[in-house]
Amino acid sequence: MLFMDLDKAIKQRKSVRKFNSKTPDWREIIECIDVARFAPMAGGLYTLKFILVDEKEKIQKLAEAAQQPFISQAQFVVVACTDPTRTLNAYPEFSEKFCKQQAGAAIENFLLKIEEKGLSTCWIGYFVEYLVKEAIKIPEHIQVEAFFPIGYAFEKSKPKRRHELDTSLYFNKYGQKKMDGPYRVRA
């Protein structure tokens, strides 16, 4: 089994909105979903659920729910949802926040594995939730976090230029661009 360097996977990962006609192996997509289980979860309560969709009419409905026609080009769509029931019982005040954090962590694992497998996707966060739920029969109490059309990129794209670290890193307080004082390694 060949593994991609983590730094390389992180830096090469990009959103793809144009897919070729080659169909991915659904078993590889399941391997990508599987790594989501290893993300941190509040209280060890795993809330995330995934739905792998390959029916063209349902994929078309998801594209319409997101108002993004390119989604219908994908042979598969993975929908990520959270079931907040257990988290609500354990952390009533923070359940929604914890579910969102857990989903983000798990989804990043999923995205990195997608990159490692040579597949392509785009994180879809804009959609009409009730239309997504209606299209694939998701119960009312389940929250749709995002979905991901999956395929092979139509063409190799150049990595996007990312912002510089110094535009988002501060020390000890918001806006402080430098570390205070001299620092030495202590024995």
RODO-2510 file (C-alpha; in nm, 4 decimals, decimal comma):
residues 187
     n   res          X          Y          Z
     1     m     0,0000     0,0000     0,0000
     2     l     0,1420     0,3386    -0,1005
     3     f     0,0916     0,6302     0,1361
     4     m     0,1190     0,9972     0,0520
     5     d     0,3263     1,2262     0,2718
     6     l     0,0913     1,4147     0,5084
     7     d     0,2385     1,7588     0,4316
     8     k     0,2032     1,6886     0,0605
     9     a    -0,1604     1,5794     0,0999
    10     i    -0,2435     1,8888     0,3044
    11     k    -0,0776     2,1281     0,0616
    12     q    -0,2081     1,9652    -0,2581
    13     r    -0,5693     1,9267    -0,1432
    14     k    -0,7998     2,1515    -0,3430
    15     s    -1,1614     2,1866    -0,4411
    16     v    -1,2497     2,0388    -0,7795
    17     r    -1,5648     2,1383    -0,9651
    18     k    -1,5129     1,9570    -1,2934
    19     f    -1,4947     1,5788    -1,3134
    20     n    -1,4055     1,3407    -1,5953
    21     s    -1,6221     1,0402    -1,6822
    22     k    -1,4057     0,7776    -1,5084
    23     t    -1,5989     0,6141    -1,2234
    24     p    -1,4190     0,5796    -0,8891
    25     d    -1,4240     0,2494    -0,7028
    26     w    -1,6869     0,2914    -0,4305
    27     r    -1,4724     0,0788    -0,1955
    28     e    -1,2029     0,3481    -0,2037
    29     i    -1,4614     0,6067    -0,1039
    30     i    -1,5602     0,3880     0,1913
    31     e    -1,1925     0,3743     0,2947
    32     c    -1,1962     0,7552     0,2923
    33     i    -1,5095     0,7634     0,5067
    34     d    -1,3541     0,5115     0,7461
    35     v    -1,0719     0,7462     0,8510
    36     a    -1,3289     0,9977     0,9748
    37     r    -1,3875     0,7677     1,2736
    38     f    -1,0437     0,8578     1,4088
    39     a    -1,1162     1,2280     1,4564
    40     p    -1,1552     1,3647     1,8098
    41     m    -1,5094     1,3481     1,9465
    42     a    -1,6431     1,5278     2,2557
    43     g    -1,6756     1,2738     2,5351
    44     g    -1,5965     0,9974     2,2867
    45     l    -1,9515     1,0327     2,1537
    46     y    -1,9362     0,9756     1,7799
    47     t    -2,2133     1,1787     1,6175
    48     l    -2,1206     1,1734     1,2495
    49     k    -2,3059     0,9683     0,9873
    50     f    -2,2269     0,9415     0,6173
    51     i    -2,4518     0,8596     0,3239
    52     l    -2,2894     0,7423     0,0001
    53     v    -2,5138     0,8354    -0,2931
    54     d    -2,4689     0,6933    -0,6433
    55     e    -2,8204     0,7233    -0,7855
    56     k    -2,8106     0,9883    -1,0595
    57     e    -3,1553     1,1321    -0,9858
    58     k    -3,0628     1,1820    -0,6197
    59     i    -2,7304     1,3397    -0,7142
    60     q    -2,9229     1,5756    -0,9433
    61     k    -3,1537     1,6703    -0,6535
    62     l    -2,8501     1,7407    -0,4342
    63     a    -2,7052     1,9630    -0,7091
    64     e    -3,0356     2,1510    -0,7217
    65     a    -3,0480     2,1821    -0,3400
    66     a    -2,7033     2,3425    -0,3518
    67     q    -2,7783     2,5455    -0,6662
    68     q    -2,4474     2,4182    -0,8065
    69     p    -2,4948     2,2247    -1,1330
    70     f    -2,1389     2,0841    -1,1417
    71     i    -2,2354     1,8426    -0,8619
    72     s    -2,4465     1,6444    -1,1085
    73     q    -2,1248     1,5509    -1,2997
    74     a    -2,0022     1,3410    -1,0067
    75     q    -2,0632     0,9660    -0,9995
    76     f    -2,0838     0,9704    -0,6192
    77     v    -2,1800     1,2182    -0,3496
    78     v    -2,1016     1,1685     0,0178
    79     v    -2,3359     1,3468     0,2581
    80     a    -2,2055     1,4108     0,6109
    81     c    -2,4634     1,4440     0,8884
    82     t    -2,4629     1,4623     1,2658
    83     d    -2,7043     1,3014     1,5053
    84     p    -2,6896     1,5350     1,8056
    85     t    -2,8982     1,3104     2,0352
    86     r    -2,6155     1,1697     2,2495
    87     t    -2,4216     1,4955     2,2573
    88     l    -2,7361     1,6839     2,3621
    89     n    -2,7792     1,4489     2,6553
    90     a    -2,4161     1,4825     2,7667
    91     y    -2,3555     1,8509     2,6863
    92     p    -2,6888     2,0350     2,6511
    93     e    -2,5330     2,3833     2,6294
    94     f    -2,2562     2,2912     2,3884
    95     s    -2,4059     2,0152     2,1772
    96     e    -2,4423     2,2157     1,8568
    97     k    -2,0917     2,3602     1,8880
    98     f    -1,9384     2,0197     1,9616
    99     c    -2,1207     1,8556     1,6702
   100     k    -1,9863     2,1206     1,4307
   101     q    -1,6316     2,0846     1,5663
   102     q    -1,6454     1,7050     1,5451
   103     a    -1,7829     1,7175     1,1928
   104     g    -1,5058     1,9542     1,0816
   105     a    -1,2324     1,7352     1,2291
   106     a    -1,3760     1,4151     1,0799
   107     i    -1,4356     1,5752     0,7412
   108     e    -1,0745     1,6935     0,7234
   109     n    -0,9574     1,3343     0,7782
   110     f    -1,1942     1,2299     0,4990
   111     l    -1,0652     1,5028     0,2634
   112     l    -0,7018     1,4123     0,3222
   113     k    -0,7730     1,0472     0,2464
   114     i    -0,9584     1,1532    -0,0719
   115     e    -0,6393     1,3351    -0,1754
   116     e    -0,4229     1,0350    -0,0923
   117     k    -0,6444     0,8098    -0,3070
   118     g    -0,6101     1,0435    -0,6067
   119     l    -0,9809     1,1287    -0,5982
   120     s    -1,1249     1,4786    -0,6148
   121     t    -1,4049     1,6594    -0,4374
   122     c    -1,5394     1,9954    -0,3286
   123     w    -1,6775     2,0754     0,0172
   124     i    -2,0393     2,1839    -0,0335
   125     g    -2,1639     2,3834     0,2637
   126     y    -2,4234     2,5970     0,0898
   127     f    -2,7511     2,4131     0,0350
   128     v    -3,1180     2,4151     0,1248
   129     e    -3,1179     2,1593     0,4040
   130     y    -3,4778     2,0443     0,3802
   131     l    -3,4269     1,9652     0,0083
   132     v    -3,1209     1,7524     0,0899
   133     k    -3,3145     1,5726     0,3645
   134     e    -3,6072     1,5170     0,1311
   135     a    -3,3879     1,3832    -0,1523
   136     i    -3,2200     1,1125     0,0543
   137     k    -3,4708     1,0566     0,3350
   138     i    -3,2756     1,2054     0,6265
   139     p    -3,4803     1,2267     0,9501
   140     e    -3,5779     1,5719     1,0756
   141     h    -3,3584     1,5679     1,3905
   142     i    -3,0417     1,4885     1,1925
   143     q    -2,8302     1,7870     1,0871
   144     v    -2,6774     1,7928     0,7392
   145     e    -2,3252     1,9294     0,7815
   146     a    -2,1961     1,9209     0,4240
   147     f    -2,1718     1,7063     0,1154
   148     f    -1,9007     1,6109    -0,1269
   149     p    -1,9308     1,5228    -0,4970
   150     i    -1,6562     1,2719    -0,5709
   151     g    -1,4849     1,1803    -0,8936
   152     y    -1,1609     1,2240    -1,0801
   153     a    -1,0557     1,5761    -1,1743
   154     f    -1,1210     1,6637    -1,5381
   155     e    -0,7817     1,8304    -1,5577
   156     k    -0,4828     1,8769    -1,3331
   157     s    -0,5099     2,2180    -1,1738
   158     k    -0,2374     2,4286    -1,0198
   159     p    -0,2396     2,4536    -0,6407
   160     k    -0,3923     2,7787    -0,5211
   161     r    -0,1757     3,0308    -0,3491
   162     r    -0,2615     3,0300     0,0191
   163     h    -0,2308     3,3259     0,2524
   164     e     0,0931     3,3651     0,4461
   165     l     0,1228     3,2327     0,8019
   166     d     0,2025     3,5752     0,9437
   167     t    -0,1428     3,6973     0,8378
   168     s    -0,3134     3,4502     1,0728
   169     l    -0,0697     3,3819     1,3596
   170     y    -0,0575     3,5946     1,6735
   171     f     0,1249     3,5523     2,0035
   172     n    -0,0335     3,5792     2,3481
   173     k    -0,3123     3,8114     2,2327
   174     y    -0,5087     3,8875     1,9194
   175     g    -0,3112     4,1067     1,6804
   176     q     0,0330     4,0609     1,8418
   177     k     0,2661     3,9595     1,5612
   178     k     0,5805     3,8839     1,7646
   179     m     0,6693     3,6586     2,0546
   180     d     0,7641     3,8544     2,3674
   181     g     1,1054     3,8221     2,5268
   182     p     1,4073     3,6040     2,4645
   183     y     1,3433     3,2317     2,4633
   184     r     1,6017     2,9688     2,5431
   185     v     1,5885     2,5955     2,5671
   186     r     1,6079     2,5003     2,9344
   187     a     1,7726     2,1811     3,0485
***
